[in-house]
Amino acid sequence: MDETRLHQEKCLARRRARVRRAAVSPQTYAEASERLRAHLLTWLDQQRAEAVAGFWPLGGEVDLRPLLRDWHDRRRTALLPRVVGPDQPLRFHRWTPTTRLDRSALGVEEPTMTAPEHLPEVVLVPFLAVDRLGYRLGYGGGFYDRTLAALHRVPAVGVGFDTQRVDAVPRGHHDLPLTHLATESGIVTFNRNDPI
């Protein structure tokens, strides 16, 4: 598929995914978020993870702030991503309830540059849609694809709702699959050897 057609297909898929996500009622969102958080905490404990990178919610994304607080309260390392540049992988900085956040040019809350930088053992990844092979549809900046390529041995867990699951998302050769998916139904493991 040529780049122009791929771009058009991704734009259309993003519009559809935003509509689906916006249709989730506040009550369903709250209930699903609580179940998802419980699944994730159990799974992270099983992985014996110490440093976990989450994300601050943007729009209708899953709100991981309670999970980050839980992780911090367990005396483990909670991290948030920071955008370095348009063609660079994300960098991860330590987050605590007292960490000062800046609003990036993309509208995302991220730690200030003075927050200690740290490599994650698990990366929790937002998405607009995810397919049965673990390919995600993001917002189009490519930040997580570059980051996952740089952290190729680190588990990448897509975090979202069941309603965001689709049969297939448009993808190119730079798009990388997730290793796992966390929704309100539980944790799914993907096979990274599936062909594109």
HELIX and SHEET records of a PDB file:
HELIX    1   1 GLU A    3  ALA A   22  1                                  20    
HELIX    2   2 PRO A   26  GLN A   47  1                                  22    
HELIX    3   3 ARG A   65  ASP A   73  1                                   9    
HELIX    4   4 PHE A  143  ALA A  150  1                                   8    
HELIX    5   5 ASP A  162  GLN A  164  5                                   3    
SHEET    1   A 7 ARG A  91  TRP A  95  0                                        
SHEET    2   A 7 THR A  77  ARG A  82 -1                                        
SHEET    3   A 7 ALA A  51  ALA A  53  1                                        
SHEET    4   A 7 VAL A 122  VAL A 125  1                                        
SHEET    5   A 7 ALA A 156  VAL A 159  1                                        
SHEET    6   A 7 HIS A 180  THR A 183  1                                        
SHEET    7   A 7 GLY A 186  THR A 189 -1                                        
SHEET    1   B 2 LEU A 101  ARG A 103  0                                        
SHEET    2   B 2 GLU A 109  PRO A 111 -1                                        
SHEET    1   C 2 ALA A 129  VAL A 130  0                                        
SHEET    2   C 2 ARG A 136  LEU A 137 -1                                        
END                                                                             
